[in-house]
């Protein structure tokens, strides 16, 4: 895949218009926005279900995934995430950016970087369930529909990022 | 008559939605990757000030979609009320947003971009996805503890339109102007932080970008022309109400799959309704005066105490489809609110228990042990087994 020369990224404003049109298509066709974290949650419940079915079915929160009587992974969110992966794959290959790598600054080791990625992921997984959505489902989708909660969420995301940025600077620079 | 959205109005089976969801997901992933969001270092640059790509892409996307919705709803192509808007829970959104922001700068991705990172062979993206899965499970495990925070300050569907009493088109235009002002500030800030770190500033406000933003502003201002068109344009003819029947199990299933895909109206009278009603139901006296304003492409389900014979006159002003719950609230409480009988077949029992738990919030018990008649297995004399 390294034969393709790395191409420049899109201008962020043009990329934003394109992203907005995708989101608009979701509103007009699906009647709702985009979702990314819901599928991870469903995947987690699916894996747990393989370990202990009775435990998952007894959970007050997870029971909702079974209540409709269909398979946990049988949901539009899962299909959307498969699509996101496909779109990312095609674009990164065509753009010459699909290189096997662990992205980090020069001052941290691979081990620390992966521990940070895992911990940050855990925080986000928890937070996305609490806020009933992530940057895609709340900030972008709810934000474009002027939902008050989504805007609070979005401002809080930026606040959280800026609050901790100085502490983890080492990882990136 | 609004033609859109195609899904979410109960006209099509939900499974058909999977194909457009896949295609839209593909477009989303593609554009995120083209924006550079498959790479943690591009994403976190936002928080160090020298490259505010995340902010620019996100805000331009929000403004674009918002103006698109304003134009489509103003022109009567889409029913704004039929698009799902997430409900507002002040504390959960505040705390969840902050924690997600911390997770973002620590992991370098957000849940959606971690998928794009993985798709671009960035292994820290894959590890982040694993973390998101673990974190989601952790939330479910700790749910009894975080439930008060999860449910506190519930405001229902609350938009800035509701809050400020302004039409969507006006707010969309205001947000578009505000966003462009913020972009100008972001460009200046990038210049400052880049100079401080002796980097080259991104300088993304190219003539093409200016043209795109100018077009957005022009469209936003033009969409306010729809204010001259009265909002309720399709209330002319009023067809006779055709009432279809729906049973409690089918209603429960629809409410779980798509809570806002239908509208429920409780006809039992204000006192009974205020005391106890099906989740998300409106009490009839509260909405009697505004039945004609309900979105006509979502079915309306009405119910009384048991069977409802006479429907109130006002319902004839509703132009969409009307369903009547068989057996009324009584049937709902028997089928959904009462614990299911363990003697049902295990599959039925599990399903009913899940439905019961969903609507009552009660922790489910383990599925009833399956009583099988004891069969003594005889070893096959012919052999060939693995024993």
Interface residues (C-beta under 8 A of the other chain):
Chain A: X9 X10 X11 X12 X13 X14 X15 X16 X17 X18 X19 X20 X21 X22 X23 X24 X25 X26 X27 X28 X29 X30 X31 X32 X33 X34 X36 X37 X40 X41 X43 X44 X45 X47 X48 X54 X57 X58 X59 X60 X61 X62 X63 X64 X66 X67 X68 X69 X76 X77 X79 X80 X81 X82 X83 X84 X85 X86 X87 X88 X89 X90 X91 X92 X95 X97 X98 X99 X100 X101 X102 X103 X104 X105 X113 X114 X116 X117 X118 X119 X120 X121 X122 X123 X124 X125 X126 X127 X128 X129 X130 X131 X132 X133 X134 X135 X136 X137 X138 X139 X140 X141 X142 X143 X144 X145 X146 X147 X148 X149 X150 X151 X152 X153 X154 X155 X156 X157 X158 X159 X160 X161 X162 X163 X164 X165 X168 X169 X171 X172 X173
Chain B: X4 X5 X6 X7 X8 X9 X14 X17 X18 X19 X20 X21 X22 X23 X24 X25 X26 X27 X28 X29 X30 X31 X32 X33 X34 X35 X36 X38 X39 X40 X41 X42 X44 X46 X47 X48 X53 X55 X56 X57 X58 X59 X60 X61 X62 X63 X64 X65 X66 X68 X69 X72 X77 X78 X82 X83 X84 X85 X86 X87 X88 X89 X90 X92 X93 X94 X95 X96 X97 X98 X99 X100 X101 X102 X103 X104 X105 X106 X107 X108 X109 X110 X111 X112 X113 X114 X115 X116 X117 X118 X119 X120 X121 X122 X123 X124 X125 X127 X128 X129 X130 X131 X132 X133 X134 X135 X136 X137 X138 X139 X140 X141 X143 X144 X146 X147 X149 X150 X155 X157 X158 X159 X160 X161 X163 X168 X171 X172 X175 X183 X204 X205 X206 X208 X209 X212 X213 X216 X253 X256 X257 X350 X351 X353 X354 X355 X357 X358 X361 X362 X363 X364 X365 X366 X367
